Amino acid sequence: MSALFWTLILGFGTGLQRSIAELHREFQQATGVKIVRSSFYDRFTPQLTDFLRAVLNWATSTHSEPTEKLQGRLAGFRDLIVTDSTVLRLHDLLQQSYQACRTNAVRAAAKLKTHELGH
């Protein structure tokens, strides 16, 4: 499970477009284990979704509070909010549930918004 987790986390952070086939290749390269595509695809289960959701909830609750005071030019501010809105391209088969929000070239997408608050 940990190899799959790190393949997903690190594999989606590179390049503009990712596919499950690319993640499958990266998983095999990272682990040195050759598995058939269907075996890799079968790992994408509701339990994996629950696990990833739990990790995300833990990460956001653990790291949501700032650990340092603002310094320099920002020292005069009490709060600082930084927002990043990233559009994640999804497989075209998901277009019924996740219609693209910005372009006609992508059929399915999800917008990920992250906020960082500083004190």
C-alpha positions in Angstrom: 0.0 0.0 0.0 2.8 2.5 0.8 4.4 2.0 -2.7 1.1 2.8 -4.3 0.5 5.8 -2.1 3.9 7.3 -2.9 3.5 6.6 -6.6 0.2 8.5 -6.5 1.5 11.4 -4.4 4.8 11.9 -6.3 3.6 10.7 -9.7 0.8 13.3 -10.0 3.2 16.1 -9.1 5.1 16.0 -12.3 4.2 16.8 -15.9 1.1 18.4 -17.3 -0.9 15.2 -18.0 -0.9 11.9 -16.1 -2.6 8.6 -16.9 -3.1 5.5 -14.9 -0.8 3.7 -17.4 2.0 6.1 -16.6 1.4 5.6 -12.9 1.5 1.8 -13.5 4.9 2.2 -15.2 6.2 4.4 -12.4 4.9 2.0 -9.8 6.8 -0.9 -11.4 10.0 1.2 -11.8 9.9 2.3 -8.2 9.2 -1.1 -6.7 11.0 -3.4 -9.2 7.8 -5.5 -9.2 6.2 -6.3 -12.6 2.4 -6.6 -12.4 -0.2 -6.8 -15.1 -2.2 -3.7 -15.8 -5.5 -5.1 -14.5 -3.8 -6.0 -11.2 -2.6 -2.4 -10.8 -6.0 -1.0 -11.8 -7.8 -3.2 -9.3 -5.9 -1.4 -6.5 -8.1 1.7 -7.2 -10.9 0.8 -4.7 -13.3 2.6 -2.4 -10.9 1.6 0.4 -8.0 3.4 -1.3 -10.3 6.5 -1.7 -11.1 6.3 2.0 -7.4 6.0 2.9 -6.4 9.0 0.7 -9.2 11.0 2.2 -8.0 10.2 5.7 -4.4 11.2 4.8 -5.6 14.4 3.3 -7.7 15.2 6.4 -4.8 14.4 8.7 -2.4 16.6 6.6 -4.7 19.6 6.4 -5.7 19.4 10.1 -2.1 18.9 11.2 -0.5 21.6 9.0 -3.3 24.1 8.7 -2.2 26.3 11.6 0.9 28.5 11.0 4.0 27.7 13.1 5.8 31.0 12.6 5.0 34.7 13.0 5.1 36.8 9.8 8.3 38.6 9.4 9.9 41.4 7.3 7.4 43.4 5.2 4.6 41.1 6.2 5.2 41.5 10.0 2.6 44.3 10.2 -0.2 42.0 9.1 -2.1 39.8 11.5 -3.3 37.3 8.8 -2.1 36.3 5.4 -4.0 34.1 3.1 -2.4 32.5 0.0 -4.8 30.8 -2.4 -3.8 28.3 -5.2 -6.5 27.0 -7.5 -5.2 24.1 -9.6 -7.3 22.4 -12.3 -6.7 18.6 -12.3 -7.4 17.0 -15.7 -9.4 13.8 -15.2 -10.1 10.9 -17.6 -12.7 11.8 -20.2 -15.0 9.0 -18.9 -15.6 11.1 -15.8 -17.1 14.0 -17.8 -20.6 13.2 -16.6 -19.6 13.7 -12.9 -16.8 16.3 -13.3 -17.3 18.6 -16.3 -14.3 20.7 -17.2 -14.4 24.2 -15.9 -12.1 26.2 -18.2 -11.5 24.7 -21.6 -13.1 22.6 -24.4 -9.9 20.7 -24.8 -10.5 18.9 -21.5 -13.7 17.0 -21.0 -13.4 16.3 -17.3 -11.6 18.2 -14.6 -11.6 19.0 -10.9 -10.5 22.3 -9.3 -8.4 21.9 -6.3 -8.3 24.9 -4.0 -5.7 25.2 -1.3 -5.5 28.0 1.2 -2.6 28.8 3.5 -3.1 31.1 6.4 -0.3 32.8 8.2 -0.4 34.7 11.6 
